[in-house]
Amino acid sequence: MPPDADTPRHPALAGLTVLERGWLSSNNLLVHAADGEPGATLIDTGHVNHAAQTLALVRHALAGAPLARIVNTHLHSDHCGGNATLARAFGARITIPPGLAEAVRHWQADALSYDATGQLCERFAIDDTLHPGDVLEAGGRRFEVLHAPGHDPDSVMLFDAAHGLLISADALWEHGFGVVFPEMDGEPGFEDVGAVLDAIEALPVRLVVPGHGAPFTDVSAALARARSRLASFRAEPARHAK
């Protein structure tokens, strides 16, 4: 199914810039500052291997405006690898979900999964944490912070109810969802994936900006594909592991 040709002009994206990346780097979503805000907010920063490219793309999208804050949906290396580069360049504060805050403060690469997966991530410092149930105010919008375990136990999604905009990270893509890493480690994760899909279905979502792939509007079809994929993994866990 080809990406929805109308989504780049979708009204839910007014005041936002979606930087759709390749599959090694997560998408970046730039929320441009509203009047009275100190600067823009960037959600996720891609892989460290692409940090220079991310910086160039963000600079171009900002067109000279400041970047005040970086927010990570979760701390896999393809979502936070550009944190250090962007924080140096703009002096931006970094906000993460709370689950791995201490591991970041002490830079415990094993707890952060980078050693286990052979991934690189330049060390960065955090300024704030964003808890499920909190509200992130950016670009004159209010994003509700929603817990989204499954792919990662500490991951969050961001939902702007006023515009029907869901920033789903790796909880829902147009054609599936991210690898369920707890299951790879012998811990349950498929049930969490199903619960998060149910939670998404209950929201009045009009547009999804996923962690990977183009934004999309056909949420029902994406949920159906994700549930089919989940059912196959539940039936054959070895297939998921492979």
QUIBEL-V860008 format. One line per field, one symbol per residue. psi: psi as a letter, one per 30 degrees, with the letter a starting at -180 (. if undefined). Layout:
psi: ???
//
This chain:
psi: klkjffefgkffgkglkkjkllfekllkjjjkklkfkfllkkjkgalefgeeeeeeeeeeefhflljfkkkkelglfffgfgeeeeeeefgklkkllfegeeeeegijfefffeeefglkjkklklelljkkflkjkkggljjkkkkildekfglllkkjeefhkkjfbgfklfhbllkieeefgglkfeeeeeeeeeeeefkikfkkjlfkllllfieeeeeeeeeeeeeeeeeieeeee.
//
